[in-house]
Amino acid sequence: MLHTLHHSPWQCDMTALVRMLREGDDLLLISDGVQAAVEGSRFLEILLNAPISVYVLAEDVDARGFSAQISNSIVRVDYTGFVRLTTKNRGQMAW
């Protein structure tokens, strides 16, 4: 399943999100959700310990000025990569 986080991790129920993640799921951080990929944040540590693949939309990172702060452990994708993730996964859940 593809999960998309578009809210700031400070303004959503990250505990519920992590509970819903299953091994092999993909999580794409978009809009304000890119804040969860900031190096050193507690949210990044939580996501990297989950059995999932984590991606961040590069355009949203750039638009928010976080380019230098995003962890190298997170895969940056463009809109084409976003489309690939949606076609790869049967279902999607937006957070």
Short mmCIF file of the C-alpha atoms (twelve columns), coordinates in Angstrom:
data_MODEL
# 
_entry.id   MODEL 
# 
loop_
_atom_site.group_PDB 
_atom_site.id 
_atom_site.type_symbol 
_atom_site.label_atom_id 
_atom_site.label_alt_id 
_atom_site.label_comp_id 
_atom_site.label_asym_id 
_atom_site.label_seq_id 
_atom_site.Cartn_x 
_atom_site.Cartn_y 
_atom_site.Cartn_z 
_atom_site.pdbx_PDB_model_num 
ATOM 1  C CA . MET A 1  0.000  0.000  0.000   1 
ATOM 2  C CA . LEU A 2  1.106  3.545  -0.685  1 
ATOM 3  C CA . HIS A 3  0.727  5.927  2.220   1 
ATOM 4  C CA . THR A 4  1.044  9.651  1.546   1 
ATOM 5  C CA . LEU A 5  1.715  12.066 4.373   1 
ATOM 6  C CA . HIS A 6  0.825  15.614 3.384   1 
ATOM 7  C CA . HIS A 7  0.399  17.142 6.855   1 
ATOM 8  C CA . SER A 8  3.242  18.232 9.078   1 
ATOM 9  C CA . PRO A 9  4.206  15.328 11.356  1 
ATOM 10 C CA . TRP A 10 3.549  17.716 14.241  1 
ATOM 11 C CA . GLN A 11 -0.099 18.019 13.132  1 
ATOM 12 C CA . CYS A 12 -1.065 14.410 12.490  1 
ATOM 13 C CA . ASP A 13 -1.313 11.200 14.448  1 
ATOM 14 C CA . MET A 14 2.068  9.660  13.639  1 
ATOM 15 C CA . THR A 15 1.412  6.838  16.105  1 
ATOM 16 C CA . ALA A 16 -1.664 5.786  14.120  1 
ATOM 17 C CA . LEU A 17 0.204  6.124  10.835  1 
ATOM 18 C CA . VAL A 18 3.030  3.866  12.028  1 
ATOM 19 C CA . ARG A 19 0.519  1.329  13.390  1 
ATOM 20 C CA . MET A 20 -1.080 1.090  9.951   1 
ATOM 21 C CA . LEU A 21 2.198  0.479  8.104   1 
ATOM 22 C CA . ARG A 22 2.898  -3.072 6.980   1 
ATOM 23 C CA . GLU A 23 6.096  -4.633 5.770   1 
ATOM 24 C CA . GLY A 24 6.683  -3.721 2.138   1 
ATOM 25 C CA . ASP A 25 4.486  -0.610 2.192   1 
ATOM 26 C CA . ASP A 26 5.683  2.642  0.673   1 
ATOM 27 C CA . LEU A 27 5.386  6.039  2.350   1 
ATOM 28 C CA . LEU A 28 5.624  9.204  0.268   1 
ATOM 29 C CA . LEU A 29 6.132  12.483 2.117   1 
ATOM 30 C CA . ILE A 30 4.499  15.359 0.244   1 
ATOM 31 C CA . SER A 31 3.514  18.960 0.990   1 
ATOM 32 C CA . ASP A 32 4.215  19.709 4.668   1 
ATOM 33 C CA . GLY A 33 4.811  16.008 5.286   1 
ATOM 34 C CA . VAL A 34 8.366  16.478 3.998   1 
ATOM 35 C CA . GLN A 35 9.214  17.808 7.468   1 
ATOM 36 C CA . ALA A 36 9.233  14.201 8.700   1 
ATOM 37 C CA . ALA A 37 12.389 13.600 6.624   1 
ATOM 38 C CA . VAL A 38 14.473 16.333 8.259   1 
ATOM 39 C CA . GLU A 39 17.772 14.912 9.498   1 
ATOM 40 C CA . GLY A 40 17.797 14.449 13.265  1 
ATOM 41 C CA . SER A 41 14.034 14.648 13.770  1 
ATOM 42 C CA . ARG A 42 12.316 12.113 15.980  1 
ATOM 43 C CA . PHE A 43 9.882  11.401 13.153  1 
ATOM 44 C CA . LEU A 44 12.680 10.417 10.792  1 
ATOM 45 C CA . GLU A 45 13.988 7.880  13.290  1 
ATOM 46 C CA . ILE A 46 10.523 6.370  13.697  1 
ATOM 47 C CA . LEU A 47 10.033 6.053  9.932   1 
ATOM 48 C CA . LEU A 48 13.485 4.601  9.290   1 
ATOM 49 C CA . ASN A 49 12.837 1.895  11.890  1 
ATOM 50 C CA . ALA A 50 9.615  0.820  10.154  1 
ATOM 51 C CA . PRO A 51 9.770  -2.054 7.607   1 
ATOM 52 C CA . ILE A 52 8.823  0.246  4.727   1 
ATOM 53 C CA . SER A 53 10.375 2.313  1.962   1 
ATOM 54 C CA . VAL A 54 10.229 6.070  2.548   1 
ATOM 55 C CA . TYR A 55 10.221 8.608  -0.275  1 
ATOM 56 C CA . VAL A 56 9.972  12.390 -0.391  1 
ATOM 57 C CA . LEU A 57 8.678  14.520 -3.252  1 
ATOM 58 C CA . ALA A 58 11.669 16.617 -4.348  1 
ATOM 59 C CA . GLU A 59 9.547  19.512 -5.623  1 
ATOM 60 C CA . ASP A 60 7.903  19.912 -2.211  1 
ATOM 61 C CA . VAL A 61 11.275 19.746 -0.456  1 
ATOM 62 C CA . ASP A 62 12.595 22.520 -2.688  1 
ATOM 63 C CA . ALA A 63 9.437  24.627 -2.333  1 
ATOM 64 C CA . ARG A 64 9.779  24.565 1.460   1 
ATOM 65 C CA . GLY A 65 13.516 25.263 1.512   1 
ATOM 66 C CA . PHE A 66 14.475 21.947 3.121   1 
ATOM 67 C CA . SER A 67 16.882 20.713 0.435   1 
ATOM 68 C CA . ALA A 68 19.954 20.737 2.676   1 
ATOM 69 C CA . GLN A 69 18.102 19.330 5.697   1 
ATOM 70 C CA . ILE A 70 16.530 16.178 4.266   1 
ATOM 71 C CA . SER A 71 18.152 12.918 5.327   1 
ATOM 72 C CA . ASN A 72 20.168 11.035 2.729   1 
ATOM 73 C CA . SER A 73 18.365 7.882  3.924   1 
ATOM 74 C CA . ILE A 74 15.190 9.094  2.222   1 
ATOM 75 C CA . VAL A 75 14.756 8.586  -1.517  1 
ATOM 76 C CA . ARG A 76 13.811 11.748 -3.403  1 
ATOM 77 C CA . VAL A 77 11.358 11.306 -6.257  1 
ATOM 78 C CA . ASP A 78 9.881  13.678 -8.804  1 
ATOM 79 C CA . TYR A 79 6.287  13.650 -10.053 1 
ATOM 80 C CA . THR A 80 7.091  10.783 -12.417 1 
ATOM 81 C CA . GLY A 81 8.340  8.808  -9.411  1 
ATOM 82 C CA . PHE A 82 5.105  9.668  -7.602  1 
ATOM 83 C CA . VAL A 83 3.129  8.186  -10.490 1 
ATOM 84 C CA . ARG A 84 5.315  5.059  -10.433 1 
ATOM 85 C CA . LEU A 85 4.589  4.595  -6.737  1 
ATOM 86 C CA . THR A 86 0.839  4.931  -7.312  1 
ATOM 87 C CA . THR A 87 0.869  2.350  -10.098 1 
ATOM 88 C CA . LYS A 88 3.086  -0.010 -8.077  1 
ATOM 89 C CA . ASN A 89 0.697  -0.063 -5.114  1 
ATOM 90 C CA . ARG A 90 -2.871 -1.321 -5.312  1 
ATOM 91 C CA . GLY A 91 -4.215 0.898  -2.554  1 
ATOM 92 C CA . GLN A 92 -3.465 4.305  -1.157  1 
ATOM 93 C CA . MET A 93 -4.060 5.950  2.196   1 
ATOM 94 C CA . ALA A 94 -3.640 9.697  2.648   1 
ATOM 95 C CA . TRP A 95 -2.595 11.127 5.990   1 
# 
